[in-house]
Amino acid sequence: MIKKILLLSFVLIFTTNFLSAKAKIPFGKIDKIEIIADLPDTEKYAVSKGSKEYLDLARIHQEYNIAWVLPVWITQEPKLVLAKKKVMNISN
């Protein structure tokens, strides 16, 4: 009986350490980019010459956040940039 209790407590100690090591909350600086204007799909705004991909106007800033969803403060002021919109194909 004592062996079973010691074995169970030994396994329980390592299991809790293993689980608590996996439950860390990520935090740090990340870059956020948001499309703010859809520019016309003309050759002037093409990604490269002859390309069928076009650029749009976007705002980029860097923020310090917790768990990738809770922004705490902005570490770099927003700037306007040209960005390529990601096209998402959803198929059933």
VOFI-19826 format. One record per residue: residue in three letters; x, y, z of N, C-alpha, C in turn. Coordinates in pm, 1 decimal, decimal comma. Each point is the difference from the previous one (the first is absolute). Layout:
REM VOFI-19826
   r       nx       ny       nz      cax      cay      caz       cx       cy       cz
 ALA        X        Y        Z        X        Y        Z        X        Y        Z
...
REM end
This chain:
REM VOFI-19826
   r       nx       ny       nz      cax      cay      caz       cx       cy       cz
 MET     82,6   -119,8      0,0    -82,6    119,8      0,0     87,3    126,6      0,0
 ILE    104,9     -0,8     76,7     88,4    116,4      7,6     70,1     22,0   -134,0
 LYS     35,8   -110,0    -67,5     63,8     12,5   -130,6    -93,2     66,9   -100,5
 LYS   -127,6    -37,3      6,0    -97,8     59,9    -91,5    -15,4    148,9     27,3
 ILE     -3,7     39,6    125,0    -14,1    141,0     36,5    122,8     78,8    -43,2
 LEU    119,4    -55,8     21,7    122,2     67,4    -43,3      6,1     12,7   -151,7
 LEU    -36,3   -105,4    -70,3     -0,5      3,3   -145,9   -101,7    101,8    -51,6
 LEU   -116,5      1,3     58,6   -103,7     94,2    -40,7     41,9    144,5     27,4
 SER     58,6     25,6    113,8     45,3    135,9     30,5    114,7     41,3    -91,9
 PHE     89,9    -91,6    -31,0    110,7     27,6    -91,8    -52,9     36,5   -139,3
 VAL    -92,8    -77,7    -51,0    -60,9     26,8   -131,1    -77,0    131,8      3,1
 LEU    -70,0     26,3    106,1    -78,2    122,5     13,2     88,8    124,2      1,4
 ILE    112,8     -6,4     65,8     92,3    114,4      5,1     53,0     31,8   -139,3
 PHE     43,7   -101,6    -74,1     53,3     24,0   -133,9   -108,3     39,4    -99,4
 THR   -119,9    -51,0     17,4   -110,6     37,0    -88,0    -36,9    146,2     18,8
 THR     -8,4     48,1    121,3    -33,8    140,9     23,1    110,2     91,9    -50,2
 ASN    127,0    -38,4     16,9    109,7     81,1    -53,7     -5,4      4,4   -151,9
 PHE    -29,7   -111,4    -62,3     -8,3     -6,1   -145,1   -114,9     85,9    -51,3
 LEU   -115,9     -7,1     63,5   -115,9     78,3    -43,1     19,2    148,6     24,6
 SER     60,4     37,2    111,1     20,7    141,4     28,0    105,1     59,6    -93,3
 ALA     93,6    -79,2    -46,8    100,5     49,7    -94,4    -62,3     29,6   -135,3
 LYS   -106,1    -68,1    -36,8    -67,1     21,4   -128,6    -96,2    118,6      3,2
 ALA    -38,9     47,9    114,8   -104,2    102,0     11,5     56,4    140,9     11,5
 LYS    109,1     31,1    -70,0     56,2    134,6      5,1    -77,1     92,8    -93,2
 ILE    -22,2    121,4     45,4    -72,5     98,4    -79,1    100,6     81,4    -80,3
 PRO    -14,5      1,7   -134,2     94,7     75,7    -81,5    -23,4    150,5     11,1
 PHE    108,3     77,6     -3,5    -10,0    144,6     -0,5    120,8     55,4    -73,8
 GLY    -14,5    120,9    -53,4    111,2     62,1    -70,9    -49,1     93,0   -109,9
 LYS     94,0     45,2    -82,5    -30,0     92,3   -108,8    -37,1    -77,4   -125,4
 ILE   -105,3     46,6    -68,7    -36,4    -56,1   -129,6    -38,0    113,5    -94,5
 ASP     13,8    -24,9   -128,3    -39,7     96,7   -101,5   -143,4    -27,8    -42,4
 LYS    -82,0    103,0     -3,4   -138,9    -10,9    -44,6    -13,7     77,6   -129,8
 ILE    -64,3    -58,8    -99,4    -24,6     68,2   -126,0   -147,9    -14,3    -33,6
 GLU    -59,4    110,0    -46,0   -143,2      3,1    -29,1    -21,6     75,0   -131,6
 ILE    -71,7    -62,3    -92,4    -33,6     64,7   -127,3   -103,3    107,7     29,4
 ILE     28,0    124,6    -42,9    -93,2    109,3     28,2    -64,4     57,2   -125,4
 ALA     58,1    -26,9   -118,7    -59,7     49,1   -124,7     32,3    -97,2   -111,9
 ASP   -100,2    -28,4    -80,1     16,4    -87,8   -115,0     33,9     86,8   -120,5
 LEU    124,7     -7,2    -44,3     42,6     79,3   -114,3    -46,9    -66,6   -129,0
 PRO    -12,6     77,1   -109,3    -45,9    -59,7   -126,1     99,8   -104,3    -51,3
 ASP    -54,2   -103,1    -62,1     84,2   -106,7    -55,3     50,7     42,0   -137,9
 THR    101,1     86,5      1,8     61,3     47,2   -123,9    148,0    -36,3      0,0
 GLU     64,2     20,0   -113,4    141,9    -32,0    -12,5     84,9     82,0     96,1
 LYS    -47,9    119,8     34,2     73,3     88,1     92,0     16,0    -65,0    138,2
 TYR    -97,3    -77,9     43,0      2,3    -62,0    132,4     25,0   -151,0     -6,5
 ALA     56,0    -49,6   -110,3     31,1   -142,6    -12,8    122,2    -33,9     85,6
 VAL      4,5   -122,9     50,7    112,1    -45,4     81,6    128,2      0,1    -83,1
 SER     -7,7    -48,9   -121,1    112,8      3,9    -92,9    -56,6     19,5   -140,5
 LYS     85,6     33,4    -93,7    -45,3     28,0   -136,4    -64,3   -124,8    -60,0
 GLY   -122,2     15,2    -49,7    -73,4   -110,6    -60,2    -66,9    -92,1    100,8
 SER      5,2     32,4    127,1    -58,0    -84,7    104,0   -151,1     23,7     11,7
 LYS    -70,2   -101,3     45,2   -144,6     11,0     25,0    -28,6     24,4    147,6
 GLU    103,1     23,7     79,2    -16,7     33,4    141,5     21,9    149,7     16,9
 TYR    -84,4     63,0     81,0      4,5    145,1     15,1     16,0     39,6    147,0
 LEU     54,5    120,0     19,9     23,5     51,8    133,9   -117,2     85,7     47,2
 ASP    -16,4      5,5    131,2   -100,6     84,3     63,0     67,3     85,1    107,0
 LEU    -69,1    104,1     45,1     53,2     87,8    103,2    -27,3    -62,8    136,9
 ALA    103,8     -6,5     82,1    -12,9    -63,8    131,5     66,7     86,1    106,1
 ARG    -33,7    -29,5    125,8     60,3     66,1    115,7     73,0   -108,2     79,6
 ILE    125,7     28,4     35,1     78,5    -95,3     77,7     48,3     68,0    127,4
 HIS     -4,7    -72,9    109,5     55,5     48,8    125,7     48,9   -119,5     82,2
 GLN     82,6     27,7     96,7     52,4   -103,9     87,7    -59,7     21,2    137,8
 GLU    -46,6   -108,9     60,4    -59,9     11,0    131,8     52,4   -108,9     92,2
 TYR     -3,7     29,8    128,7     35,2    -95,8    104,2   -130,7    -59,4     48,2
 ASN    -11,7   -132,5     -5,7   -126,3    -59,0     41,8     21,5   -128,5     79,3
 ILE   -109,5    -45,6     56,3     -0,8   -121,9     81,1    -89,9   -101,6    -69,6
 ALA     50,7   -118,0    -19,0    -73,0   -112,5    -59,3    -50,3     31,6   -140,5
 TRP     67,1     81,7    -73,4    -28,0     37,0   -139,0   -134,5     68,4    -22,0
 VAL    -78,9     20,1    102,5   -132,3     60,9    -18,0    -25,6    120,5     88,3
 LEU     77,7     19,2    104,3    -23,6    108,7     93,7    109,6    105,6    -14,7
 PRO    -25,5    104,9    -82,0    102,8    103,0    -17,1     14,8     83,8    126,2
 VAL    125,1     24,3     39,7     27,1     77,4    120,3     35,9    143,2    -37,7
 TRP     97,3     17,6    -89,8     35,3    133,3    -48,1     65,9    -11,2   -137,3
 ILE      0,6    111,1    -72,1     61,9      6,2   -132,0    145,6     41,6     18,2
 THR     92,0    -78,5    -57,5    141,7     28,8     14,2     56,1     74,6   -120,6
 GLN    -70,9     -1,1   -112,8     44,2     71,4   -119,7   -122,6     64,9    -62,9
 GLU      8,4    127,6    -28,8   -113,0     73,8    -55,2    -43,1    -58,0   -135,3
 PRO   -128,6     10,4    -33,6    -48,7    -53,1   -127,5     60,2     72,9   -120,4
 LYS     21,6    -76,7   -107,9     49,6     53,6   -126,5    -88,3    -52,5   -111,8
 LEU    -11,4     79,1   -107,1    -71,2    -45,6   -118,2     97,8    -73,6    -91,3
 VAL    -41,6   -117,5    -48,2     83,5    -81,2    -87,4    -86,9    -60,7   -109,8
 LEU     64,2    -49,5   -105,2    -69,3    -78,2   -101,1     14,5   -146,2     37,6
 ALA   -109,3    -74,6     -5,7      3,3   -140,4     39,7    -83,2    -83,0    -96,0
 LYS     37,6   -125,7    -11,8    -74,7    -93,3    -83,4   -104,5    -68,5     86,5
 LYS   -122,7     -0,9    -49,0   -109,6    -62,8     73,3     11,2   -151,7    -13,9
 LYS    -15,1    -71,2    109,7      0,6   -146,9     -6,8   -137,3    -46,5    -45,2
 VAL     -0,5    -86,7    -98,8   -124,6    -53,9    -51,2    -22,5   -134,9     65,6
 MET   -117,5    -13,4     62,5    -31,7   -124,3     68,7   -106,6    -74,1    -79,2
 ASN     30,6   -122,8    -39,0    -97,2    -85,0    -68,9    -58,4    -94,7    102,7
 ILE   -131,4      4,1     15,9    -67,6    -89,0     93,5    -78,6   -101,1    -81,0
 SER     36,5   -124,5     14,4    -70,8   -104,9    -74,3    -61,6    -97,2     98,0
 ASN   -112,1    -54,5    -38,3    -70,9    -96,2     85,7     37,7   -139,7    -37,0
REM end
